[in-house]
């Protein structure tokens, strides 16, 4: 029964992650479309101003501003799929009053799939956001991602409440249902890919770290 429940949760989360990834990719493509059209917008505004149509130009600017406020990439790592998931999660965190800093440089064409990367990073960020919300002190998330040779390295520090008790390699969660499922799912994917992850809980802070093969040998 426990295994069946776990498999159902894995299937549900995979479907949800695919839908979410497609949504944020759509937003990212739309944002890139605005950048591509920027020259045309400038030409239109120039023509309106030269014709003395100031009110029309102001209205045009207001329309552009409205659309651009709703389409923004918060992170640019060099990997479109990672940009999408990080931007979506960071927007969620900032809306909850959490200060987020990111230093990340990641290439395209990784061995770990877009879906797997989305699930791993998404779960770790969900855990960090949950911990920040429960923290009575300053709320923050600090993310660092880079390549170490052929390996993708990820490190995250976030504010948290009191130190959590460890069960095996994982920690308890305040979420209902399968406690620690998000961390367990991330660990499972990374292990299957030949990588590792580790978590550490202290009073006021929680750290997540992983290293996974990500590039083909030359």
QUIKA-V627784 format. One record per helix or strand of 3 or more residues. SS is the DSSP state (h for helix, s for strand). FROM is the first residue (numbers start at 1). TO is the last residue. If there is no record, write none. Layout:
SS|FROM|TO + SS|FROM|TO
This chain:
h|2|50 + h|54|69 + h|80|95 + s|99|104 + h|114|134 + s|140|148 + s|151|159 + h|181|192 + s|196|202 + s|205|213
